[in-house]
């Protein structure tokens, strides 16, 4: 179970999205944003997302690189019944272990097929293969489980199933201090606040400051400034510094427009 984090604890993760259909554009990914929001809410920083094709060499290389760099690696896609669903094979190869039929996974699929009247054929049996040493991630939506080995958590690509699998593993994950954030509407163009934001960021190196331009139908070009920190006091300090800066910038812009 996850332990209670202190204010300095940082837990990191990567997401590996697997599938030719994502890269071709045939399937529009819905898992990246959901996973980012979900992990942030838990207190886990999603630091990297990679998208790779259904290519063994690419998947194995990505799994090994990411699991060495981050506390957790979540994968989506490639665990179905077809010949190009090779994620389980690749994860087993990355860990240097055999891929075997997991008895519990087989039992789950048998029960599922009995309920829906399907045949547990060779194709469906592919979904019961798990690297030796792996444990199952329960799939309450459609039966076929994901699995977990080391710090790698392998999930389905179908959004509803992936989301259910995240719910299953979440209570077991170690978490860090949550990254707090506040959004400030600048009512100014990004170019008008860029230099000033840089000065504030330099004065507060432990706080993340981002600017995000958008178009306002009434005011035209505008900017949202997002301040992020794990420490509430620092978050408030920088928020006040940004708000004070914006007052000055808006006055300067208004004066220049006269």
VOPAGU-2260 file (C-alpha; in pm, 1 decimal, decimal comma):
REM VOPAGU-2260
SITE   aa  ch    i         X         Y         Z
SITE  UNK   A    0       0,0       0,0       0,0
SITE  UNK   A    1     112,1     356,6     -50,7
SITE  UNK   A    2     288,0     518,6     240,7
SITE  UNK   A    3     223,4     868,8     368,1
SITE  UNK   A    4     456,5    1099,6     175,6
SITE  UNK   A    5     647,8    1392,2     319,6
SITE  UNK   A    6     676,8    1728,0     147,9
SITE  UNK   A    7    1000,6    1629,4     -26,1
SITE  UNK   A    8     894,9    1291,1    -163,0
SITE  UNK   A    9     885,0    1275,3    -541,8
SITE  UNK   A   10     755,7     963,9    -718,5
SITE  UNK   A   11     796,3     951,2   -1095,2
SITE  UNK   A   12     635,6     758,7   -1378,6
SITE  UNK   A   13     642,2     717,2   -1753,9
SITE  UNK   A   14     368,5     609,5   -1991,4
SITE  UNK   A   15     449,4     387,7   -2288,8
SITE  UNK   A   16     174,6     388,3   -2551,5
SITE  UNK   A   17     204,7      92,2   -2786,2
SITE  UNK   A   18      37,8      48,1   -3122,0
SITE  UNK   A   19      65,0     114,7   -3493,7
SITE  UNK   A   20    -294,2     239,4   -3488,0
SITE  UNK   A   21    -197,2     531,1   -3265,2
SITE  UNK   A   22      93,1     636,0   -3486,0
SITE  UNK   A   23    -110,9     604,6   -3805,6
SITE  UNK   A   24    -384,0     823,8   -3661,8
SITE  UNK   A   25    -648,8     557,7   -3708,9
SITE  UNK   A   26    -703,1     546,9   -3332,8
SITE  UNK   A   27    -699,2     872,1   -3137,4
SITE  UNK   A   28    -529,2     826,4   -2801,0
SITE  UNK   A   29    -745,6     905,0   -2499,2
SITE  UNK   A   30    -521,8     749,8   -2236,3
SITE  UNK   A   31    -238,4    1000,2   -2207,7
SITE  UNK   A   32    -440,3    1289,5   -2067,2
SITE  UNK   A   33    -642,2    1062,9   -1840,3
SITE  UNK   A   34    -329,9     897,3   -1699,4
SITE  UNK   A   35    -158,2    1232,5   -1645,5
SITE  UNK   A   36    -455,6    1368,0   -1450,1
SITE  UNK   A   37    -495,4    1043,4   -1255,4
SITE  UNK   A   38    -131,3    1016,7   -1149,0
SITE  UNK   A   39    -106,2    1385,3   -1062,3
SITE  UNK   A   40    -404,3    1346,9    -831,8
SITE  UNK   A   41    -232,6    1053,7    -661,8
SITE  UNK   A   42      94,8    1239,9    -610,6
SITE  UNK   A   43     292,3    1072,9    -890,9
SITE  UNK   A   44     470,3    1288,0   -1148,7
SITE  UNK   A   45     425,6    1169,2   -1507,2
SITE  UNK   A   46     763,0    1271,7   -1647,6
SITE  UNK   A   47     765,3    1113,9   -1992,3
SITE  UNK   A   48     531,6     969,4   -2255,0
SITE  UNK   A   49     653,5     759,7   -2546,7
SITE  UNK   A   50     453,8     619,7   -2836,1
SITE  UNK   A   51     602,1     320,9   -3018,6
SITE  UNK   A   52     486,0      93,0   -3296,5
SITE  UNK   A   53     412,5    -278,0   -3270,9
SITE  UNK   A   54     781,0    -351,8   -3312,1
SITE  UNK   A   55     957,4    -585,0   -3071,9
SITE  UNK   A   56    1291,7    -408,7   -3072,1
SITE  UNK   A   57    1133,8     -68,5   -3014,6
SITE  UNK   A   58     910,2    -189,4   -2731,5
SITE  UNK   A   59    1186,8    -379,1   -2550,3
SITE  UNK   A   60    1424,3     -81,8   -2574,9
SITE  UNK   A   61    1159,9     159,9   -2447,7
SITE  UNK   A   62    1056,8     -63,8   -2155,3
SITE  UNK   A   63    1417,3    -105,5   -2041,8
SITE  UNK   A   64    1501,6     263,2   -2076,2
SITE  UNK   A   65    1192,9     384,1   -1893,7
SITE  UNK   A   66    1195,2     129,9   -1609,9
SITE  UNK   A   67    1552,7     228,7   -1532,5
SITE  UNK   A   68    1470,4     598,7   -1526,9
SITE  UNK   A   69    1142,6     616,5   -1332,8
SITE  UNK   A   70     970,4     465,3   -1032,0
SITE  UNK   A   71     685,7     328,2   -1244,2
SITE  UNK   A   72     624,0     252,7   -1609,3
SITE  UNK   A   73     265,0     216,6   -1729,9
SITE  UNK   A   74     205,4      65,8   -2071,8
SITE  UNK   A   75    -114,9      74,1   -2274,9
SITE  UNK   A   76    -203,0    -139,3   -2574,2
SITE  UNK   A   77     -89,6    -462,4   -2733,8
SITE  UNK   A   78    -229,2    -720,5   -2492,0
SITE  UNK   A   79    -522,2    -844,0   -2700,2
SITE  UNK   A   80    -572,9   -1174,5   -2886,7
SITE  UNK   A   81    -422,2   -1093,8   -3226,8
SITE  UNK   A   82     -81,8   -1166,4   -3377,5
SITE  UNK   A   83      33,2    -804,5   -3344,4
SITE  UNK   A   84     -44,7    -791,3   -2971,5
SITE  UNK   A   85     314,3    -845,9   -2862,5
SITE  UNK   A   86     345,4    -634,3   -2548,4
SITE  UNK   A   87     358,0    -935,2   -2313,0
SITE  UNK   A   88     627,6   -1097,7   -2526,7
SITE  UNK   A   89     832,4    -779,8   -2529,5
SITE  UNK   A   90     805,7    -712,4   -2156,3
SITE  UNK   A   91     915,2   -1070,4   -2085,1
SITE  UNK   A   92    1213,0   -1019,6   -2315,4
SITE  UNK   A   93    1298,5    -687,7   -2148,9
SITE  UNK   A   94    1309,5    -861,0   -1809,6
SITE  UNK   A   95    1487,0   -1166,6   -1946,0
SITE  UNK   A   96    1220,7   -1412,3   -1830,3
SITE  UNK   A   97     994,0   -1666,4   -1996,6
SITE  UNK   A   98     635,7   -1598,4   -2095,9
SITE  UNK   A   99     391,6   -1855,2   -1959,5
SITE  UNK   A  100      19,5   -1911,6   -1924,6
SITE  UNK   A  101     -81,6   -1777,5   -1584,5
SITE  UNK   A  102    -319,7   -2025,9   -1414,5
SITE  UNK   A  103    -533,9   -1753,1   -1262,8
SITE  UNK   A  104    -557,0   -1570,7   -1594,5
SITE  UNK   A  105    -661,7   -1891,8   -1768,9
SITE  UNK   A  106    -930,5   -1948,7   -1504,4
SITE  UNK   A  107   -1059,2   -1593,0   -1547,8
SITE  UNK   A  108   -1086,4   -1634,6   -1923,9
SITE  UNK   A  109   -1258,1   -1972,6   -1890,6
SITE  UNK   A  110   -1515,0   -1821,4   -1658,7
SITE  UNK   A  111   -1563,8   -1526,4   -1892,0
SITE  UNK   A  112   -1613,3   -1749,0   -2196,4
SITE  UNK   A  113   -1861,8   -1962,6   -2007,0
SITE  UNK   A  114   -2067,2   -1652,4   -1930,6
SITE  UNK   A  115   -2070,8   -1505,1   -2279,4
SITE  UNK   A  116   -2075,6   -1832,7   -2470,2
SITE  UNK   A  117   -1741,9   -1785,7   -2645,2
SITE  UNK   A  118   -1467,6   -2035,1   -2716,5
SITE  UNK   A  119   -1138,6   -2018,0   -2529,4
SITE  UNK   A  120    -943,2   -2064,2   -2849,2
SITE  UNK   A  121    -575,7   -2014,9   -2924,3
SITE  UNK   A  122    -618,6   -1644,4   -2994,3
SITE  UNK   A  123    -793,3   -1572,7   -2664,3
SITE  UNK   A  124    -540,9   -1783,2   -2474,3
SITE  UNK   A  125    -276,5   -1530,6   -2580,0
SITE  UNK   A  126    -433,5   -1295,8   -2326,9
SITE  UNK   A  127    -350,0   -1537,2   -2042,9
SITE  UNK   A  128      26,3   -1515,8   -2103,4
SITE  UNK   A  129     224,8   -1339,3   -1831,7
SITE  UNK   A  130     601,2   -1305,8   -1781,8
SITE  UNK   A  131     731,6   -1536,3   -1509,6
SITE  UNK   A  132     724,5   -1345,5   -1181,9
SITE  UNK   A  133     441,8   -1120,1   -1292,4
SITE  UNK   A  134     116,8   -1068,4   -1103,5
SITE  UNK   A  135    -222,3    -997,3   -1252,7
SITE  UNK   A  136    -397,7    -662,8   -1280,7
SITE  UNK   A  137    -768,5    -737,5   -1257,6
SITE  UNK   A  138    -992,7    -629,6   -1544,7
SITE  UNK   A  139   -1348,2    -588,2   -1416,9
SITE  UNK   A  140   -1473,5    -464,4   -1753,4
SITE  UNK   A  141   -1400,2    -748,5   -1995,6
SITE  UNK   A  142   -1214,1   -1014,2   -1798,5
SITE  UNK   A  143    -876,3   -1041,2   -1971,7
SITE  UNK   A  144    -625,7    -914,8   -1713,3
SITE  UNK   A  145    -324,9    -693,3   -1739,1
SITE  UNK   A  146     -14,3    -770,5   -1538,5
SITE  UNK   A  147     262,1    -618,6   -1334,4
SITE  UNK   A  148     627,3    -716,5   -1315,9
SITE  UNK   A  149     888,3    -516,1   -1130,3
SITE  UNK   A  150     796,6    -150,8   -1169,7
SITE  UNK   A  151     619,7    -206,4   -1503,1
SITE  UNK   A  152     239,0    -212,2   -1511,8
SITE  UNK   A  153      90,7    -344,2   -1836,2
SITE  UNK   A  154    -262,5    -235,4   -1921,4
SITE  UNK   A  155    -509,9    -254,3   -2207,4
SITE  UNK   A  156    -536,4      17,9   -2468,8
SITE  UNK   A  157    -917,1      41,2   -2460,6
SITE  UNK   A  158    -979,6     350,2   -2243,5
SITE  UNK   A  159   -1257,7     206,2   -2026,7
SITE  UNK   A  160   -1050,6    -103,0   -1949,3
SITE  UNK   A  161    -731,6      94,3   -1892,4
SITE  UNK   A  162    -912,2     321,8   -1649,4
SITE  UNK   A  163   -1049,3      24,9   -1455,3
SITE  UNK   A  164    -700,5    -124,8   -1437,4
SITE  UNK   A  165    -559,9     202,4   -1301,7
SITE  UNK   A  166    -823,9     190,1   -1029,9
SITE  UNK   A  167    -708,0    -160,9    -941,5
SITE  UNK   A  168    -338,5     -75,9    -906,4
SITE  UNK   A  169    -372,2     271,1    -753,0
SITE  UNK   A  170    -400,9     155,3    -389,2
SITE  UNK   A  171     -72,5     -38,0    -423,6
SITE  UNK   A  172     137,9     249,4    -558,5
SITE  UNK   A  173     377,7     454,2    -352,4
SITE  UNK   A  174     296,9     821,5    -385,0
SITE  UNK   A  175     476,4    1148,2    -325,8
SITE  UNK   A  176     372,1    1492,7    -218,2
SITE  UNK   A  177     111,0    1628,5    -455,4
SITE  UNK   A  178     209,0    1904,6    -691,5
SITE  UNK   A  179     -19,4    2195,3    -606,8
SITE  UNK   A  180    -112,4    2447,7    -872,8
SITE  UNK   A  181    -291,1    2776,3    -918,3
SITE  UNK   A  182    -398,4    2942,1   -1244,0
SITE  UNK   A  183    -387,6    3319,4   -1283,8
SITE  UNK   A  184    -559,0    3493,1   -1573,5
SITE  UNK   A  185    -312,3    3753,3   -1695,5
SITE  UNK   A  186    -539,3    3974,8   -1905,9
SITE  UNK   A  187    -221,2    4044,8   -2099,3
SITE  UNK   A  188     -44,9    3901,0   -2401,8
SITE  UNK   A  189     220,4    3635,9   -2341,1
SITE  UNK   A  190     486,7    3856,9   -2497,2
SITE  UNK   A  191     409,9    4133,9   -2249,2
SITE  UNK   A  192     474,7    3914,2   -1945,9
SITE  UNK   A  193     750,7    3683,0   -2069,8
SITE  UNK   A  194    1052,6    3872,9   -1937,6
SITE  UNK   A  195     888,5    3948,5   -1603,7
SITE  UNK   A  196     789,2    3583,0   -1554,4
SITE  UNK   A  197    1148,8    3486,2   -1620,6
SITE  UNK   A  198    1266,7    3713,8   -1340,0
SITE  UNK   A  199    1011,6    3569,3   -1097,5
SITE  UNK   A  200    1111,2    3215,3   -1193,4
SITE  UNK   A  201    1478,1    3298,7   -1136,3
SITE  UNK   A  202    1397,2    3435,5    -791,3
SITE  UNK   A  203    1200,9    3121,7    -697,6
SITE  UNK   A  204    1393,9    2827,0    -848,3
SITE  UNK   A  205    1192,1    2559,2    -668,6
SITE  UNK   A  206     860,5    2670,9    -818,6
SITE  UNK   A  207     736,1    2586,4   -1168,2
SITE  UNK   A  208     584,2    2870,5   -1369,7
SITE  UNK   A  209     421,8    2820,0   -1707,0
SITE  UNK   A  210     243,4    3057,5   -1944,0
SITE  UNK   A  211     -30,1    2935,5   -2175,8
SITE  UNK   A  212    -168,3    3171,5   -2440,4
SITE  UNK   A  213    -531,7    3155,4   -2545,7
SITE  UNK   A  214    -771,8    3370,2   -2745,6
SITE  UNK   A  215   -1044,9    3555,5   -2563,2
SITE  UNK   A  216   -1342,3    3653,2   -2779,8
SITE  UNK   A  217   -1377,8    3991,2   -2605,5
SITE  UNK   A  218   -1016,3    4083,0   -2528,1
SITE  UNK   A  219    -832,1    3897,8   -2802,0
SITE  UNK   A  220    -493,9    3733,2   -2725,4
SITE  UNK   A  221    -463,6    3651,1   -2356,0
SITE  UNK   A  222    -258,2    3432,3   -2125,4
SITE  UNK   A  223    -308,8    3195,6   -1835,0
SITE  UNK   A  224     -16,4    3171,0   -1594,3
SITE  UNK   A  225       9,4    2847,1   -1398,6
SITE  UNK   A  226     220,7    2826,2   -1083,8
SITE  UNK   A  227     308,5    2482,5    -941,4
SITE  UNK   A  228     478,4    2382,5    -616,5
SITE  UNK   A  229     465,8    2108,7    -355,8
SITE  UNK   A  230     490,7    2368,7     -79,9
SITE  UNK   A  231     177,8    2581,6     -16,6
SITE  UNK   A  232     375,0    2871,3     125,3
SITE  UNK   A  233     597,4    2901,6    -180,9
SITE  UNK   A  234     298,1    2862,6    -409,1
SITE  UNK   A  235     128,8    3156,5    -238,5
SITE  UNK   A  236     444,4    3369,2    -248,4
SITE  UNK   A  237     487,9    3326,0    -621,6
SITE  UNK   A  238     116,5    3371,5    -687,6
SITE  UNK   A  239     132,5    3709,9    -514,1
SITE  UNK   A  240     449,0    3803,4    -703,3
SITE  UNK   A  241     282,2    3718,4   -1035,3
SITE  UNK   A  242     -31,8    3913,1    -947,6
SITE  UNK   A  243     172,4    4219,2    -847,3
SITE  UNK   A  244     371,5    4194,3   -1169,8
SITE  UNK   A  245      54,2    4175,6   -1376,3
SITE  UNK   A  246     -81,0    4495,8   -1223,5
SITE  UNK   A  247     236,5    4675,3   -1328,5
SITE  UNK   A  248     241,8    4523,0   -1677,3
SITE  UNK   A  249    -121,9    4605,8   -1747,4
SITE  UNK   A  250     -66,0    4967,7   -1642,4
SITE  UNK   A  251     239,8    4990,5   -1869,8
SITE  UNK   A  252      54,3    4839,5   -2167,5
SITE  UNK   A  253    -242,8    5072,1   -2114,4
SITE  UNK   A  254     -15,6    5377,1   -2094,4
SITE  UNK   A  255     170,5    5275,8   -2410,5
SITE  UNK   A  256    -157,4    5239,4   -2599,2
SITE  UNK   A  257    -262,7    5598,9   -2532,8
